[in-house]
Amino acid sequence: MEVKARHSEEYGAPERNVDREKREALVAASRNYARRAGVPWERVRLDLVSIVLSDPPKITHRKDAFRAD
């Protein structure tokens, strides 16, 4: 899971900061952790949570935000 937060959406949604390079790094770290923890890769889900620190906060949870393949 990746969590991104911003004080506002003035410069775009927080999840815009998860570019291709960041996704590749997350996939590599997730594969490594799953292997060490004995979790089959097919059972791994990569989610993205974005938080805008407004009043009230805007929280978005995207399940399976991107594919690892």
C-alpha positions in Angstrom: 0.0 0.0 0.0 1.2 3.5 -0.8 -0.2 6.5 1.1 0.2 10.1 -0.3 -1.1 13.2 1.4 -1.3 16.9 0.5 -2.7 20.0 2.2 -4.9 20.8 -0.8 -5.5 19.6 -4.4 -4.3 23.0 -5.8 -1.4 21.2 -7.6 -3.4 18.0 -8.3 -4.4 14.9 -6.4 -1.8 13.3 -4.1 -1.8 10.1 -6.1 -0.3 12.0 -9.1 3.0 11.7 -7.3 3.0 7.9 -7.9 4.7 7.8 -11.3 6.1 4.9 -13.2 9.4 4.9 -11.4 7.6 4.9 -8.0 5.3 2.1 -9.0 8.2 0.0 -10.2 10.0 0.5 -6.9 6.8 -0.4 -5.0 6.4 -3.6 -7.0 10.0 -4.6 -6.4 9.7 -4.0 -2.7 6.4 -5.8 -2.6 7.7 -8.8 -4.4 10.7 -9.0 -2.1 8.5 -8.8 1.0 6.0 -11.3 -0.3 8.8 -13.8 -1.1 10.4 -13.4 2.4 7.0 -13.7 4.1 6.0 -16.7 2.1 3.0 -15.0 0.5 2.1 -16.2 -3.0 2.5 -13.2 -5.5 -1.0 -13.9 -6.8 -2.4 -13.0 -3.4 -0.7 -9.6 -3.3 -2.8 -6.5 -4.0 -1.2 -3.0 -4.5 -3.5 -0.3 -3.1 -3.1 3.4 -3.1 -4.5 5.7 -0.4 -4.6 9.5 -1.1 -5.4 12.0 1.6 -6.2 15.7 1.2 -5.8 17.4 4.6 -8.8 19.6 4.2 -11.6 20.1 6.7 -13.0 17.5 6.7 -10.1 15.4 5.2 -10.8 13.8 1.8 -9.6 10.2 1.9 -9.6 8.0 -1.2 -8.7 4.3 -1.1 -8.1 2.7 -4.5 -7.9 -1.1 -4.3 -5.7 -2.7 -6.9 -4.5 0.8 -7.9 -2.0 -0.7 -10.4 -1.0 -4.1 -11.6 2.4 -5.6 -10.9 2.7 -7.4 -14.2 
